[in-house]
Amino acid sequence: MMVEQSGPITDPQDADNFQTRVKEHGRVRAMLESFAYIKPFGGMFGKIVPFYAESYWYAMGGLTFLMFVFLTGSGVILALLGPYWWLTNPVGEFIKSFHYWSAQGFFFFALLHLFRVWATGSFRGRRIFNWWIGLTIFMLTMGENLFGLLARGDWESQFVSMHSDDMLFIQPFFFHLFSPANFTADLAIHISVLPVVIAALILGHIVLVRIQGLNPPLPDTAPTSPASPATLSTANVESAEPAATPATAIVESTEPPSAREEV
């Protein structure tokens, strides 16, 4: 959702003013976004984003990272207190549910982020490497989600492990890794192997975005309507016809000089 700017800002200090944001985007949106623009928080962000990026579509990547922060915090609590706590204690059940729905939010916002990057052409040129980093992060998080479901220790873990063996054709391989019986191995991969790799890739992804900047929107390349064949043929005929010469001028030029003098 893009909002057109009401007019140029003459004073540079007005760009850091809350009332200016209200005039540009309305009071509700200005209140939601003002922390990133007005003092003292504006300086913490380094710069104000370009005008074309002042859209909630450009916030999908940040929301995905926020879900990753929620997953990390709740995951640390669950790992410290153990499965007996999150299976029997009401608070543990709440933290487990919060962790689960944060994972769903991660995939939801990640898909929207991928769609926005594709729709705006932000993967072109030198940004193609960062695009592949993002796809790698998404694929690794799908594996992270699988090991998280296996480490829950409930009936759903048994259900997921059975169908994972059937769908991935890995029953004779991997030492029965995809099984609740290997809880320690699944939990170790889920909390200490894949999260470290994913966090490193996310850090590199964000650093490249900061270095390369936000990609401008795609240019308007709508072709102009060509002239119709009838118009072209008429124009060619008109250009091929010689200029008409008055008849009187032709008659006068063909008469002998003597005839013209007698008349």
C-alpha positions as CSV (number, residue, x, y, z in Angstrom):
1,M,0.0,0.0,0.0
2,M,1.7,3.1,-1.2
3,V,0.7,6.6,-0.1
4,E,1.6,9.6,-2.2
5,Q,3.6,12.3,-0.6
6,S,1.7,15.5,-0.1
7,G,4.5,17.8,-1.1
8,P,8.2,18.4,-0.9
9,I,9.8,19.1,2.5
10,T,11.6,22.4,2.5
11,D,13.2,22.2,5.9
12,P,15.4,19.1,6.4
13,Q,14.4,19.1,10.1
14,D,10.8,18.6,9.2
15,A,11.5,15.1,7.9
16,D,12.2,14.1,11.5
17,N,8.9,15.6,12.8
18,F,5.9,13.6,13.8
19,Q,3.4,16.1,12.4
20,T,5.1,15.7,9.0
21,R,4.5,12.0,9.2
22,V,0.9,12.6,10.0
23,K,0.4,14.8,6.9
24,E,2.1,12.2,4.7
25,H,0.5,9.0,6.0
26,G,-2.3,9.8,8.4
27,R,-2.2,9.7,12.2
28,V,-2.7,5.9,12.7
29,R,0.1,4.9,10.4
30,A,2.3,7.7,11.7
31,M,1.8,6.4,15.3
32,L,2.7,2.9,14.2
33,E,5.8,3.9,12.3
34,S,7.0,7.0,14.1
35,F,9.5,5.2,16.4
36,A,11.6,4.5,13.3
37,Y,11.7,8.1,12.1
38,I,11.6,10.6,14.9
39,K,14.2,11.4,17.5
40,P,15.9,9.8,19.3
41,F,15.1,6.5,17.5
42,G,15.6,7.8,14.0
43,G,19.4,8.0,14.4
44,M,19.6,4.4,15.6
45,F,18.4,3.2,12.2
46,G,21.2,4.9,10.3
47,K,18.9,6.4,7.6
48,I,15.3,6.8,6.6
49,V,14.1,4.2,4.1
50,P,13.4,5.4,0.5
51,F,9.8,6.5,-0.1
52,Y,9.0,3.6,-2.3
53,A,9.9,1.2,0.6
54,E,7.4,2.8,3.0
55,S,5.0,-0.1,2.5
56,Y,4.0,-3.0,4.7
57,W,5.1,-5.3,2.0
58,Y,8.7,-4.3,2.7
59,A,8.2,-5.2,6.4
60,M,7.7,-8.9,5.7
61,G,11.4,-9.7,6.0
62,G,11.6,-7.8,9.4
63,L,8.6,-9.7,10.7
64,T,10.2,-13.0,9.6
65,F,13.3,-12.1,11.6
66,L,11.0,-11.1,14.6
67,M,9.5,-14.6,14.5
68,F,13.0,-16.0,14.6
69,V,13.7,-14.0,17.7
70,F,10.6,-15.3,19.3
71,L,11.6,-18.9,18.4
72,T,15.0,-18.4,19.8
73,G,13.8,-17.0,23.1
74,S,11.0,-19.6,23.7
75,G,13.3,-22.4,22.5
76,V,15.9,-21.6,25.0
77,I,13.3,-21.8,27.8
78,L,12.0,-25.1,26.5
79,A,15.4,-26.6,26.2
80,L,16.4,-25.6,29.7
81,L,13.3,-26.9,31.5
82,G,12.9,-30.1,29.4
83,P,10.0,-32.1,27.9
84,Y,8.4,-33.2,31.2
85,W,7.8,-29.5,32.0
86,W,6.4,-28.5,28.6
87,L,4.1,-31.6,28.5
88,T,2.7,-31.4,32.0
89,N,3.0,-27.8,33.3
90,P,0.3,-25.2,32.1
91,V,3.0,-22.6,31.6
92,G,5.2,-25.1,29.7
93,E,2.3,-25.9,27.5
94,F,1.7,-22.2,26.8
95,I,5.4,-21.7,25.9
96,K,5.4,-24.8,23.7
97,S,2.3,-23.4,21.9
98,F,3.9,-20.0,21.6
99,H,7.0,-21.7,20.1
100,Y,4.8,-23.6,17.7
101,W,2.8,-20.6,16.4
102,S,5.9,-18.5,16.1
103,A,7.2,-21.2,13.7
104,Q,3.9,-20.9,11.7
105,G,4.3,-17.1,11.7
106,F,7.9,-17.5,10.5
107,F,6.8,-19.5,7.5
108,F,3.9,-17.3,6.8
109,F,5.9,-14.0,6.7
110,A,8.8,-15.7,4.9
111,L,6.5,-16.8,2.1
112,L,5.2,-13.2,1.8
113,H,8.7,-11.9,1.9
114,L,9.8,-14.2,-0.9
115,F,6.7,-13.2,-3.0
116,R,7.5,-9.5,-2.5
117,V,11.1,-9.9,-3.5
118,W,10.1,-11.8,-6.6
119,A,7.2,-9.4,-7.5
120,T,9.4,-6.3,-7.2
121,G,12.4,-7.8,-9.0
122,S,14.6,-7.4,-6.0
123,F,16.6,-10.6,-6.9
124,R,18.1,-9.2,-10.1
125,G,21.7,-8.3,-10.7
126,R,24.1,-8.5,-7.9
127,R,21.3,-9.3,-5.4
128,I,20.8,-12.8,-6.9
129,F,23.4,-14.1,-4.4
130,N,21.3,-12.8,-1.5
131,W,18.2,-14.3,-3.1
132,W,19.8,-17.7,-3.0
133,I,20.9,-17.2,0.6
134,G,17.2,-16.5,1.4
135,L,16.0,-19.6,-0.3
136,T,18.7,-21.7,1.5
137,I,17.4,-20.3,4.8
138,F,13.9,-21.2,3.9
139,M,14.8,-24.8,3.0
140,L,16.9,-25.2,6.2
141,T,14.0,-24.0,8.4
142,M,11.8,-26.6,6.9
143,G,14.2,-29.2,8.1
144,E,14.4,-27.4,11.4
145,N,10.6,-27.6,11.7
146,L,10.7,-31.4,11.1
147,F,13.3,-32.0,13.9
148,G,11.2,-29.7,16.2
149,L,8.1,-31.8,15.6
150,L,10.1,-35.0,16.3
151,A,11.5,-33.6,19.6
152,R,8.0,-32.7,21.0
153,G,7.8,-36.1,22.7
154,D,4.0,-36.5,22.2
155,W,1.7,-38.5,19.9
156,E,2.2,-36.0,17.1
157,S,6.0,-36.8,17.1
158,Q,5.2,-40.5,16.5
159,F,2.8,-39.5,13.7
160,V,5.3,-37.2,12.0
161,S,8.2,-39.7,12.3
162,M,6.1,-42.5,10.7
163,H,5.1,-40.3,7.8
164,S,8.5,-38.8,7.4
165,D,10.0,-42.3,6.9
166,D,7.4,-43.1,4.3
167,M,7.5,-39.8,2.4
168,L,11.3,-39.3,2.4
169,F,12.2,-42.9,1.7
170,I,14.8,-43.0,4.5
171,Q,13.6,-46.0,6.5
172,P,16.8,-48.1,6.0
173,F,19.1,-45.1,6.3
174,F,20.2,-42.4,8.8
175,F,20.2,-44.9,11.7
176,H,16.5,-44.3,12.4
177,L,17.3,-40.6,13.1
178,F,13.7,-39.5,12.3
179,S,12.2,-41.2,15.3
180,P,11.0,-40.2,18.8
181,A,13.2,-43.0,20.1
182,N,16.3,-40.9,19.1
183,F,15.0,-37.9,21.1
184,T,18.5,-36.7,22.1
185,A,19.8,-36.7,18.6
186,D,16.7,-34.9,17.2
187,L,16.8,-32.3,20.0
188,A,20.5,-31.7,19.6
189,I,20.1,-31.1,15.8
190,H,17.1,-28.9,16.5
191,I,18.6,-26.6,19.1
192,S,22.4,-26.6,18.4
193,V,23.2,-27.5,14.8
194,L,20.6,-26.1,12.4
195,P,19.8,-22.9,14.4
196,V,23.5,-21.9,14.4
197,V,23.7,-22.3,10.6
198,I,20.4,-20.5,10.1
199,A,21.4,-17.6,12.4
200,A,24.7,-17.2,10.5
201,L,22.9,-17.1,7.1
202,I,20.3,-14.7,8.4
203,L,23.1,-12.4,9.7
204,G,24.8,-12.5,6.3
205,H,21.5,-11.9,4.6
206,I,20.8,-8.8,6.6
207,V,24.4,-7.5,6.1
208,L,24.1,-7.8,2.4
209,V,20.8,-6.0,2.4
210,R,22.4,-3.1,4.4
211,I,25.4,-3.0,2.0
212,Q,23.4,-3.2,-1.2
213,G,20.5,-1.1,-0.1
214,L,16.8,-1.6,-0.9
215,N,16.1,-2.4,-4.5
216,P,14.0,0.3,-6.4
217,P,10.7,-0.8,-7.9
218,L,10.5,-2.1,-11.4
219,P,10.4,0.6,-14.1
220,D,7.3,1.3,-16.0
221,T,8.0,-0.3,-19.4
222,A,4.5,-0.2,-20.9
223,P,4.9,0.0,-24.7
224,T,3.2,2.9,-26.5
225,S,0.3,2.0,-28.8
226,P,1.6,1.6,-32.4
227,A,-0.1,3.3,-35.3
228,S,-2.8,1.4,-37.2
229,P,-2.0,0.0,-40.7
230,A,-4.7,2.2,-42.2
231,T,-3.1,5.3,-40.8
232,L,0.4,4.3,-42.0
233,S,-0.9,3.6,-45.6
234,T,-2.7,6.9,-45.7
235,A,0.4,8.7,-44.5
236,N,2.5,7.0,-47.2
237,V,0.1,7.8,-50.0
238,E,0.0,11.5,-48.9
239,S,3.8,11.7,-48.7
240,A,4.1,10.1,-52.2
241,E,1.7,12.5,-54.0
242,P,3.5,15.5,-55.5
243,A,2.3,19.0,-54.7
244,A,-0.6,20.1,-56.9
245,T,0.1,22.9,-59.3
246,P,-2.7,25.4,-60.2
247,A,-4.1,24.9,-63.7
248,T,-3.9,28.6,-64.6
249,A,-0.2,28.6,-63.9
250,I,0.3,25.6,-66.3
251,V,-1.8,27.3,-69.1
252,E,0.1,30.6,-68.8
253,S,3.4,28.9,-68.9
254,T,2.5,27.0,-72.2
255,E,1.3,30.1,-74.1
256,P,3.9,31.7,-76.4
257,P,5.1,35.2,-75.4
258,S,3.5,36.8,-78.4
259,A,0.0,35.6,-77.6
260,R,0.3,36.9,-74.1
261,E,1.4,40.3,-75.4
262,E,-1.6,40.6,-77.8
263,V,-4.0,39.7,-75.1
